[in-house]
Amino acid sequence: MKTNQISYVLTLLVAVFLVTFLSGCDNDLSVLNEDPNNISTASLKTAVGQQALVIGIQSVVGDWYAGDRSRLLSIWTRQMCAPSGLGRPQPTSWNNYLMDRGQDSPNSYIWQMAYDVVKLSNDVINNAGSAGLSGPQVNLYVGMAKFYKALALGELAALYGSIPVETDATEPPFVSQTAAYTRVQTLLDEALASFNAGTAADAKDLNFSGDQASWVAACHSLKARYLLHTLDYAGALTQAQQGITAAAGTVNAYWSTNVLEYSPWGHWVNTETGNPIRANKYLIDKLTSEAGDTRLNTFFTPGGSATTIVGFDIYGDLGGAGDELVADNAAGLNKYGPVDAPFPLMSYEETVLIRAEAQARTAGAAAAVPDIDIIRTGAGLAGVSGAATTDAAACITEILKQKYMQLLLEGQAYHDMRRVHKTDGTPLYRTGIPLRWLYPDVEQKVNPNTPVDDASTVNELW
């Protein structure tokens, strides 16, 4: 795995601008005012260099997490779709579960951008202590870097299986998916140790401005997510109980209204001809399955001359007809449509839903009801009732349904699909959906340690 140098340099240049923008003119940027293709280690070890890297991590992690990763996973879990004839053949191919290994493919971008996050994070982890920063600043920056590195490796393990977890070597070894998840947990334990050692107020932290308690809770929530992935429900419950306790504790990715700083979904919605990724009728039917669900209008708006929110019956298996088949009347994306709309990386709502499922699996349905009702009442619905309050299987079905709707576009529905062979509490709805990702050509060509895979392995459950 070799560093994507162009992406890395661009990230640093954007980061330098953001450090200036966010901090006024009190920073001496001369230490980074050098050949951008050969930024020196000495420059990275300065306070300003580390500040730029911290901003850079937060910049690239959002573009990676909410970009092609989110688009493909939303289509493959039937939240969104790409109606034909809207100007972009690429997303239409995603409806058909096509996976390309090529250099310009989502497989390649997602892989390379995730390792950009790892590279930037390592440069903070390895150098913050020698940059002349205060001890609490070092704790904050290193803790953040380990949190984001854990996020990147956790998602790569979920998508690809066996991955490199350290990239110091030119041809790093791959470890098993289990070992990768173990490394993620270790990184988050180390992040917790850094945060617990004391942090400093710092505007370079775009989420919490250095607030210790917020980062500690976020680490516990992220630990809970990846323990859930590995079916450690008791461990997930323990961590979720220490996790994010309110919406203000959500870890977001951030963008701006500057042309070069649009969010991935905002850019797609506002600049792509015909807005070629639209709501799938499958999701809209879920959101309208109970009257009064406010998430329908939070997520979407009526399109064109439509007066109701409709989705496309893209596979022709939901009895769709009428307005949903007219491109102009398809639902418009509301929640993440603005170019500067924050996008959750680890949220309060996900924490609640992890806690609910872990409770249902370890203590029974009744223990999960209070958390289910947090989500349901927050969406304008009545509290859960019927079999879901007493029967664990029915309760888990309800939790997965709520999670599928609540975490729109966040990608965790895909990981749930792989984990329990369901997307939203109901059996897997179609065959042929990739349940693991193929390694990109760019990795196979430079790293002989890359496992051999082919199209026949893509539908295997891990």
C-alpha positions in Angstrom: 0.0 0.0 0.0 1.7 3.2 -1.2 0.6 6.7 -0.3 -1.7 8.5 -2.7 0.7 11.5 -2.9 -1.5 13.8 -4.9 -4.5 13.3 -2.6 -2.2 13.7 0.4 -0.6 16.9 -0.8 -4.0 18.4 -1.7 -5.3 17.6 1.7 -2.4 19.4 3.3 -2.9 22.4 1.2 -6.6 22.6 2.0 -5.7 22.1 5.7 -3.2 25.0 5.7 -5.9 27.2 4.3 -8.4 26.0 6.9 -5.9 26.6 9.7 -5.6 30.2 8.6 -9.3 30.6 8.1 -10.3 29.0 11.5 -7.5 30.6 13.5 -7.1 34.1 12.1 -3.7 35.4 11.0 -1.7 34.6 14.2 -0.1 31.5 12.7 3.3 31.6 10.9 2.6 29.5 7.8 6.1 30.1 6.4 7.0 26.7 7.8 4.7 25.1 5.2 5.3 27.6 2.5 7.6 25.4 0.5 7.5 22.9 -2.3 4.1 21.2 -1.9 5.4 18.1 -3.5 8.1 17.7 -0.9 6.8 18.9 2.4 9.6 18.2 4.9 9.2 16.2 8.1 10.7 19.2 10.0 7.7 21.3 8.8 5.2 18.6 9.9 6.7 18.6 13.3 6.0 22.2 14.0 2.9 23.3 15.8 1.4 24.8 12.7 2.2 21.6 10.8 0.4 19.5 13.3 -2.6 21.9 13.3 -2.7 21.6 9.5 -2.6 17.8 9.7 -5.4 17.7 12.3 -7.6 19.9 10.1 -6.6 17.7 7.1 -7.7 14.5 8.8 -11.1 16.0 9.5 -11.3 17.2 5.9 -10.4 14.0 4.1 -12.3 11.7 6.5 -15.6 13.3 5.5 -15.0 13.2 1.8 -14.2 9.5 2.2 -17.0 8.5 4.5 -19.8 10.5 2.9 -18.6 10.0 -0.8 -18.7 6.9 -3.0 -18.8 4.8 0.1 -22.1 6.3 1.2 -23.5 6.4 -2.4 -22.9 2.7 -3.1 -23.9 1.4 0.2 -27.1 3.4 0.1 -28.0 1.9 -3.3 -27.0 -1.6 -2.2 -29.2 -1.4 0.8 -32.1 0.0 -1.2 -32.2 3.4 0.5 -31.4 5.2 -2.8 -31.2 4.3 -6.5 -30.1 5.6 -9.8 -33.0 5.8 -12.3 -31.8 5.3 -15.9 -31.7 8.1 -18.4 -30.6 10.8 -15.9 -27.2 11.5 -17.3 -24.8 9.3 -15.3 -24.2 5.6 -16.3 -21.9 5.0 -13.3 -24.6 5.1 -10.6 -26.9 3.1 -12.9 -24.3 0.4 -12.9 -24.4 0.4 -9.1 -28.0 -0.6 -9.2 -26.8 -3.8 -10.9 -24.1 -4.4 -8.2 -21.2 -4.0 -10.6 -17.8 -3.7 -8.9 -14.8 -2.4 -10.8 -11.2 -2.8 -9.6 -9.8 0.0 -11.8 -7.8 3.0 -10.8 -10.8 5.4 -11.1 -13.3 3.1 -9.5 -15.1 3.6 -6.1 -13.2 0.5 -4.9 -9.9 2.3 -5.5 -11.0 5.7 -4.2 -12.4 4.4 -1.0 -9.3 2.3 -0.3 -6.9 5.1 -1.1 -8.8 7.8 0.8 -9.1 5.6 3.9 -5.3 5.1 3.8 -4.9 8.9 3.4 -6.7 9.1 6.7 -4.4 6.5 8.2 -1.3 8.4 6.8 -2.4 11.8 8.1 -3.2 10.2 11.4 0.1 8.5 11.7 1.9 11.8 11.0 0.1 13.3 14.0 0.6 10.3 16.3 4.3 10.1 15.5 5.1 13.8 15.5 2.7 15.7 17.8 4.9 15.2 20.8 7.9 16.9 19.2 6.0 19.9 17.7 6.3 22.3 20.7 2.6 21.9 21.5 1.4 21.8 25.2 0.8 18.4 26.8 -3.0 18.8 26.7 -2.8 19.8 23.0 -0.7 16.7 22.3 -3.2 14.5 24.1 -6.1 16.0 22.0 -4.4 15.7 18.7 -3.1 12.2 19.3 -6.4 11.1 20.6 -8.3 12.5 17.6 -5.8 11.0 15.2 -6.2 7.5 16.8 -10.0 7.9 16.7 -10.0 8.7 13.0 -7.5 6.0 12.2 -9.6 3.5 14.1 -12.7 4.7 12.1 -10.8 4.2 8.8 -9.5 0.8 9.6 -12.8 -0.4 11.0 -14.7 0.5 7.9 -12.0 -1.0 5.7 -12.2 -4.2 7.7 -16.0 -4.3 7.3 -15.8 -3.7 3.6 -12.8 -5.7 2.4 -12.0 -8.2 5.2 -8.3 -8.7 5.4 -6.4 -5.4 5.3 -3.0 -3.8 6.3 -3.3 -2.1 9.6 0.1 -0.4 9.6 1.6 1.1 6.5 5.2 1.9 7.5 6.6 -0.8 5.2 6.6 -0.3 1.4 4.7 -3.6 1.0 2.8 -4.0 4.3 1.3 -7.3 5.3 -2.4 -7.9 5.4 -3.9 -9.2 8.7 -7.2 -11.1 9.0 -10.5 -9.2 9.5 -10.6 -10.4 13.1 -7.0 -9.0 13.7 -8.0 -5.7 12.0 -11.0 -5.3 14.3 -8.7 -6.1 17.3 -6.3 -3.4 16.2 -9.3 -0.9 15.9 -10.2 -1.6 19.6 -6.6 -1.1 20.7 -6.4 2.2 18.9 -9.6 3.4 20.6 -8.2 2.3 24.0 -5.1 4.3 23.2 -7.3 7.3 22.1 -9.2 7.0 25.4 -5.9 7.1 27.3 -4.9 10.2 25.5 -8.2 12.0 26.1 -8.3 10.9 29.7 -4.9 12.4 30.3 -6.3 15.8 29.8 -7.1 18.0 26.7 -6.9 21.6 25.8 -9.5 23.9 24.3 -8.7 24.2 20.6 -10.7 25.4 17.6 -8.8 23.0 15.3 -11.1 20.4 16.7 -14.2 21.1 14.5 -16.5 19.0 16.6 -15.9 19.6 20.2 -13.2 22.3 20.4 -11.1 20.0 22.6 -13.8 19.0 25.1 -12.5 15.9 26.9 -15.9 14.3 27.9 -17.3 14.5 24.4 -14.3 12.7 22.9 -14.3 10.1 25.6 -17.9 9.3 24.9 -17.3 9.2 21.1 -14.6 6.7 21.6 -16.8 4.4 23.6 -19.5 4.7 20.9 -17.1 3.8 18.1 -15.9 0.8 20.2 -19.5 -0.3 20.5 -20.0 -0.1 16.7 -17.1 -2.4 15.9 -17.9 -4.8 18.7 -21.3 -5.1 17.2 -19.7 -5.9 13.9 -17.9 -8.8 15.5 -21.0 -10.1 17.3 -19.7 -9.2 20.7 -23.0 -8.0 22.0 -22.1 -7.9 25.7 -19.0 -5.8 24.9 -21.0 -3.5 22.6 -23.5 -3.0 25.4 -20.8 -2.1 27.9 -19.3 0.4 25.5 -22.6 1.9 24.3 -23.6 2.5 27.9 -20.5 4.8 28.2 -21.1 6.4 24.8 -22.6 9.5 23.4 -25.6 10.7 25.5 -27.1 13.5 23.3 -27.2 14.7 19.8 -24.6 17.4 20.6 -22.1 14.6 21.1 -22.3 13.3 17.5 -19.0 13.3 15.6 -19.6 15.0 12.3 -17.8 15.7 9.0 -17.9 19.3 8.0 -17.8 21.3 4.7 -18.5 24.9 3.7 -20.2 26.8 0.9 -16.9 27.5 -0.8 -16.9 25.9 -4.2 -13.9 23.6 -3.5 -15.3 22.6 -0.1 -18.7 21.2 -0.9 -19.9 18.0 0.8 -20.1 14.9 -1.4 -23.9 14.6 -1.3 -24.4 18.3 -1.6 -22.1 18.4 -4.6 -23.9 15.5 -6.2 -27.4 16.9 -5.6 -26.6 20.5 -6.7 -24.2 20.0 -9.6 -24.9 16.7 -11.2 -27.1 16.8 -14.2 -30.6 15.5 -13.3 -29.6 14.6 -9.8 -29.0 11.0 -10.8 -29.3 9.4 -7.3 -32.8 9.4 -5.9 -34.9 7.9 -3.1 -35.7 4.2 -3.5 -39.4 3.3 -3.1 -38.3 0.6 -0.7 -37.1 3.2 1.8 -40.0 5.5 1.2 -42.4 2.7 1.9 -40.7 2.0 5.2 -40.9 5.7 6.1 -44.6 5.8 5.4 -45.4 2.4 7.0 -46.5 4.3 10.1 -48.4 7.5 9.9 -46.7 10.6 11.3 -43.1 9.6 10.9 -41.3 13.0 10.7 -38.2 11.5 9.1 -39.9 11.4 5.7 -39.9 15.1 5.5 -36.6 15.6 7.3 -34.9 13.4 4.8 -36.7 14.3 1.5 -38.8 16.9 -0.3 -41.4 16.4 -3.0 -39.8 16.8 -6.5 -41.0 18.7 -9.5 -44.8 19.1 -9.5 -45.3 16.3 -7.0 -47.2 17.1 -3.8 -46.1 13.9 -2.0 -42.7 12.4 -1.5 -42.2 9.4 -3.8 -39.4 7.0 -4.6 -38.4 5.0 -7.6 -39.4 1.3 -7.9 -36.1 0.7 -9.6 -36.3 -3.1 -9.8 -40.0 -3.2 -10.6 -40.8 -5.4 -7.7 -42.7 -3.0 -5.4 -45.8 -2.4 -7.4 -44.6 1.1 -8.3 -46.5 3.2 -10.8 -47.3 6.9 -11.5 -45.3 9.8 -10.2 -42.4 7.7 -8.9 -41.6 6.7 -12.5 -41.4 10.3 -13.6 -37.9 11.7 -13.1 -39.1 15.3 -12.5 -41.3 14.2 -9.6 -38.8 12.1 -7.7 -38.1 13.0 -4.1 -35.3 15.5 -3.6 -32.7 14.9 -0.9 -33.3 17.3 2.0 -31.2 16.4 5.0 -27.8 16.2 3.2 -28.7 18.2 0.1 -27.1 21.5 1.2 -23.4 21.7 0.2 -22.4 22.5 3.8 -24.6 20.0 5.6 -22.7 18.1 8.3 -22.6 14.3 8.0 -22.5 12.0 11.0 -19.5 9.7 11.4 -20.6 8.4 14.8 -23.9 9.6 16.2 -26.0 9.6 19.3 -28.8 7.9 17.5 -26.5 5.0 16.3 -25.3 4.7 19.9 -28.9 4.3 21.2 -29.7 1.7 18.5 -26.5 -0.3 19.3 -27.4 -0.2 22.9 -31.0 -1.3 22.2 -29.9 -4.3 20.1 -27.2 -5.4 22.5 -29.8 -5.2 25.3 -32.3 -7.2 23.4 -29.7 -9.9 22.6 -28.3 -10.1 26.1 -31.1 -9.2 28.5 -34.3 -9.6 26.5 -36.8 -7.4 24.7 -38.1 -5.4 27.7 -34.6 -4.1 28.4 -34.4 -2.6 24.9 -37.8 -0.9 24.9 -36.6 2.5 26.4 -33.9 2.9 23.8 -36.3 1.9 20.9 -38.7 4.5 22.2 -36.0 7.2 22.2 -35.7 6.7 18.4 -39.4 6.2 17.8 -40.7 9.2 19.8 -37.9 11.3 18.3 -39.4 10.5 14.9 -42.9 11.5 15.9 -44.1 7.9 16.5 -45.7 6.3 19.5 -43.7 4.0 21.7 -43.1 0.4 20.6 -45.9 -2.0 21.3 -47.0 -5.6 20.7 -44.6 -8.6 20.3 -41.5 -6.3 20.1 -41.9 -5.5 23.8 -41.7 -9.1 24.9 -40.2 -11.3 22.2 -36.4 -10.8 21.5 -36.6 -11.7 17.8 -39.5 -9.3 17.2 -37.7 -6.6 19.2 -34.5 -7.0 17.1 -36.5 -6.8 13.9 -38.0 -3.5 15.1 -34.5 -2.2 16.1 -33.0 -3.0 12.7 -36.0 -1.4 11.0 -35.5 1.8 13.0 -31.8 1.8 12.4 -32.3 1.3 8.7 -34.4 4.4 8.5 -32.7 6.5 11.1 -29.2 6.3 9.8 -29.9 7.3 6.3 -26.9 7.2 4.0 -24.5 6.4 6.9 -23.6 2.9 5.6 -24.2 1.0 8.7 -27.3 -0.7 7.2 -24.8 -2.4 4.8 -22.8 -3.8 7.7 -26.0 -4.9 9.4 -26.9 -6.7 6.2 -23.6 -8.5 6.3 -23.8 -9.3 10.0 -27.4 -10.7 10.2 -28.2 -11.2 6.5 -30.9 -8.5 6.8 -31.0 -4.8 6.1 -34.0 -3.6 8.0 -35.3 -6.5 10.1 -36.6 -8.4 7.0 -34.7 -11.1 5.0 -32.2 -10.0 2.4 -34.3 -8.7 -0.4 -32.3 -9.4 -3.5 -29.5 -11.8 -4.6 -26.2 -10.6 -6.1 -25.5 -7.8 -3.6 -21.8 -7.6 -2.9 -21.2 -8.6 0.7 -17.5 -7.8 0.5 -15.4 -5.5 -1.7 -12.7 -6.6 -4.2 -9.2 -5.3 -3.6 -8.4 -2.5 -6.1 -5.9 -2.9 -8.9 -3.8 -0.1 -7.4 -3.1 -2.3 -4.4 -2.6 -5.5 -6.2 0.0 -4.0 -8.5 2.2 -2.6 -5.8 1.8 -4.9 -2.9 2.4 -8.7 -3.5 0.9 -9.4 0.0 -2.6 -8.5 -1.4 -4.9 -11.5 -1.1 -6.1 -13.1 -4.3 -9.8 -12.6 -4.9 -12.1 -12.6 -7.8 -15.8 -11.9 -8.6 -16.8 -15.3 -7.3 -15.9 -14.3 -3.7 -17.8 -11.1 -3.7 -21.1 -12.5 -2.3 -19.5 -14.4 0.5 -20.6 -13.6 4.0 -17.8 -13.0 6.5 
